[in-house]
Amino acid sequence: MSGTHIFITGAGGYVGRNLIRYFTAAGARVTGLARSEASAATIAQLGATPVRGDMLTTDLAPLMAGASVLIHAAADLDHGPGNRALRSNDEGTRRVFAAAARAGITTAVHISSDSVLQDGRPLRNVAETHPLPRRPAGAYSAGKVEAERAALAAASPALTVIVLRPRMIWGRDDTTALPTLIEMVRSGRFAWISGGDYLSSTTHIANFCHAVGLALQRGRSGEVYHITDGSPRTFRETVSALLTSQKLEVPTKSVPRSLLRVIASAGELTHRGSRGRLKGPVSRQELATSAVEVTLDMSKAQQELHYKPIISWQEGLAELALVPVKQSASPMRIRRPSHMVAAGADLF
């Protein structure tokens, strides 16, 4: 990647920051889109060139000038009821890829997630051919579905587009999900959902950055690839190990899944009835993300991208223990529910 000019949306976020580190270390020139001065400062400190703008309101084509590669990592992470995440993720992605075409970008990687497959039912070792749900779990899933469709529709002879779907991104420098979990545990608001003994795939941030690099080298245009750490663990084992790495006692309280589903349905009815003024303690989207099995088959990435994890589960935990995450989460994190519901699959 030495000498390649890469433009990254969402460059100041958890995934974006680590992509900057990965590609600048490989000798690439990176320009990062920043929505705020604080984000721009972070991007500059990491060795990239910040440009101020917003994917929903800014003409991004001039900001992309000179770049040949786009990595679209920006997303609205709201997992609550309402249509904000649907509108912003759909419209934002369409605007980003339209700008990329005008700017002469030749290769793009769109960061999607397993959320595009979520409808509240378990997803067991699903491949990329698994059908998109007729009724997505919530606005976040619906928005990511439309964003993925928009990205793939932008593929052309002049623009190669590759889509990656990670599940539960975790690891160093997390300013999204793990800080939220820490805060929930310390405030006594954490509870397992039906014990948490269902399987879940995960994706360490280093493994994901490695996969993005491989996608740029070997990915086929118009194709989707699932990216994980390999063999899944139970949701309880995963979250317990993350909390233990932060020297926290793992809670034992559990809430029945069936009760939470009733609460979620009632809460969303209340949200609609109040025209968005009131919200319940948990949403259908949050339950779909972390109340049932979600495991991904990554054999396609292994075969076509030659992908294999470069950091193990144990190595990632050891790294977290050495450099604990900050408790304060980023302004873009999801709203915090009253019960234990893990953060979005993109950003855990």
N, C-alpha and C positions, 0 to 999 in steps of 0.2 A: 504493500500500500504506500510505499515511500513516494512522496511527491504528489499523491492524489489529493484533490481538494474536495472535502466532504462538508456538506451542509446538514446540520442536525437541528430538528425542531425539538422543543422540550429539553434543550441542552442543559438547563439549570436544574432539572429534576434528577431523581435517583438514578434512573437508567441513563439519562443523557450525560450526567457527570462521568459515569464510568465508561461510557462510550468515548468520551473525549480523552480520558486517560489511555484507553486501549489504543486508539488510532493515532494519537500524537506520539505514543511510545513506538508505534510502527513507522513513524516518519511521515505521516499524513499531515496535510494542512487542514485544520478544522475551523469552520465558522459555525457559531451557535446562536440560535434564535433565543432572545431573552425578553420576557414580558416586563421585567422590572430592573431597576438599577442594581438591586442586591443580586439578582440572578446574573446580570451582566458582569458584575465584579467577580462572582464565583467562576464564571466561564473564563474570564481573563486570567485568573489565578491558576487555572488548570492548563493554561498554555494555548487556548483557542482564541479566536477573534469573535467578540460578541457583537451582535447587531440587534437593535431594539425593534420589537414588533409583536403583533398578535395574529395568530393564524385566522381569526375570525374577521379582522378589520383591516389588516395591513396588506398592501400589494407586495407580496413576497418575492416576485420575480426579480426586481432589481437587487434585492439583498442576496439572492442566489447567484448572481452574476459571477462567472468564472469557475463555479463548482461543477463537477461532473457527476457527483454522487449525492443522493439525498437519503438520509435516514430519518424517517418520520416517527419520532418517539413521543410527541406531544399528545396529550389526551386529557379530557375532563374525567376525573376519577370519582365523581359523585355516584354512590351506590344506593342512594335513597330513592323514594318515589318521585314522581314528576318527570318531565321530559327534557330537563336541561342537558343531561349527558347525551341523550339521543340527538338533540339538535346540534350541540357544539361539536361532538365527535364526527357526525356525518358531514355537516357543512364545512368544518375545519379541514377535514381530510380532502374533500373535493377542492377546496381553495388551494391547499398545499400542492396537490398534484397538478392542478391547472397551471399554477405558477412554475412548477418544475418543468413542465413541457415548454412553456414560453421562454424559460431561462436556458434551455438547452441541456438540462440534466439528462444523462444517458442511462444511469442505473439508480434504482431506488429500492430500499428495504423498508417495508411498512411493518411496524411493531403492532401486532394484533395480540390476541390472548385466547385462552380456553373459554373465556366468557362468551364468545360468539356461539358456542355450542350449548350454553346453559339454558335449561328451561325448568330447573328445579328437580329433575330426575337424575339419578346417578349416571355418570359417564365412566364406563369401565374399559380401560385400555383402548380408547377410541383412536382411529386413524384419521387422516385428513379428509378421507372420503365420507366421514360421518355427516349426515345431512344437517343443515342448519335448522334450528327449531322453527316451527310455525308460530309459536308464541314464546318469544324470548323471556327470560326470567324477569327482566326489568328494563328500564330505560338505558342503563349502562350497557347491558348485553345487546339491546337493539341498536344502540349507537355504534358499538364496535362492529356489529354485523354490517351495517350500512357503510361504515368507514372501510372495512375490508373489501366490500364490493366496489366501492369507489376507487380504491387503490388498484385492484385488479383490472377494473374497466379502463384505467389510464394506461395500461400496458399497450405498447405499439412497436412497430419496427424500430422506432427511434428511441424508445424508452423501455428498458428492462425493469420489470417490477417483481419483487420477491416478497412474500409474506411470511413472517415468523410468528408462531403462537407458543409463547412460554407459559408455564403454570407456576404461580407462587414464587416470584422472584424474591430472593433473600440474600443476606450476606453483609459484607462490610458497607459502611457509609449509608446505611438505611435511614432515611428521614421520613419514611411513610408508615408502613404497617407495624414493624417491630416497636417503634416508639409509642404507637397507639396501644399496642398490647401491653407494654410495660405500664403505661398510665392506667389502663383498665385494671390490671392486677393490683397495683398499688392503691387504687381507689376502691377495691372490693367489688368491682362491677363485672368481673370475669366469671363466666361459667361455661363448661363444656356443653355441646349440643349432643344429647343422647350418648354421653360418654366420650364422644370423639373417636371411636374405634373403627373408623372407615378409612380406606386408603386415599392418599393424595400424592400426586406427583409434585415435584418442586424443581426450581431452576436457580442455581447459584448465579449471582450477577457476573462472575468471571466466566462461567460456562456460557452464559448468554452472549456476552460480548464476543467471545470466541466464535460462537455460532453466527453472529452478524458478519464477522470477518469472512467466514467460510461462505456465507450466502453471497457476498459480493464477488467472491472468486468463482464459485461453482454453481450457484443457484440458477434454476431455469425460470425464465420469465413466465409469469402467470401461475406459478406454483406456490403452494402453501406447505410449510414445514413445521412439525411439532418439535419443540426443544425442551428437554428435561435433564435432570441429574442422573437418570437411569431408573433403577428399581425404586418403586414408591415405598413409603412408610405410612403408618397410620397418621391421621391428622393429629391425634393426641401425642404420639411420639415426636412428631415434627415440632409442634408448638412447645411441648415440654422441654425439648432440648434447646430450643432458642431461648426460652425464659431462663433455663438453668445457666446458659452461657452468660447471662446478665446477672447471675448470682441472685435470682429471685426464686422463692419457694413456689412450686407449681400448685395452683388451686385444685381442689377436688370437686367443687360444686358442679352439678350437672342439671340441665333443663331439658325436658322431653322435646324432641323434634316436633311431635304432633301439636304440642301446646304453642310452640313458636310459630308454626304455620297458621294457626288460628289467629294469633296475635298479629302476624304480618298481614293477613287478609283484612282483619278489622282495621288495622292502622292505615292501609292503603285506601280503604273505603272512606275513612275519616279524612285522609289527605285530599281525596277528590271532592268530598262533600264540603270541605272548608276552603276549597279553591286554593289549596297549597299552603294555607296558614298553619295547619296542624300536621304533625308527623308522629307516627307510631314509634315504638322503641326499636323495631327491626323491620326490614323490608324483605320481600320475596327475593330480590337480587342478592342480598347479603346471605340469605339461607342457601341459595343455589351455589354460591361461591364456597361456602365452608360448612354446610350441614350434611352433605352427601359425598359419596366417593366421586372424585374427579381424577382419573388417571389417563395419561396420553401415551400412545404408541409412537415412539420416535424412530422407528426403523427406516422410514423414508429419508430422514435427515442423515442417518448413519450411512445409508447406501449412496445417496446422491451428493451430499455435502461432505462426506467422510467425517462426519461429526462424532466426537466422543468427548465426554466431560474431561476437563483439564484440572478440576479441583474436586476432591471427594467431599462427601458429607462431613466426615470427621475433620478434614482440613479446614473446611469452612467454619465449623463450630469453634475450632481452636483459634482461628483468626478473629472471630467475634469476641471470644473470651479475652483476647489480648487487647483489643481495641473496642471497648463497649460503645454501643450506639448512643447518641444523644436522645434524651427523653422528648425534647420538643420536636414535634413533627412539622412538616412543611405546610404552608397554607393551602396546598392543593389536596391534602389528604381527605379521605372520606369522612363523613360525619360519624361520630362515635355512638354506637348503639348501647342500650342498657345491658343487654346480654352479651355473652361472648360470641361474636361473629368476626371471623378473620377479615383482614383488609382484602381489597381486590386482587384477583389473581395476577394481574399485571405487575403489582407492586409489592407483594408480600416479601 
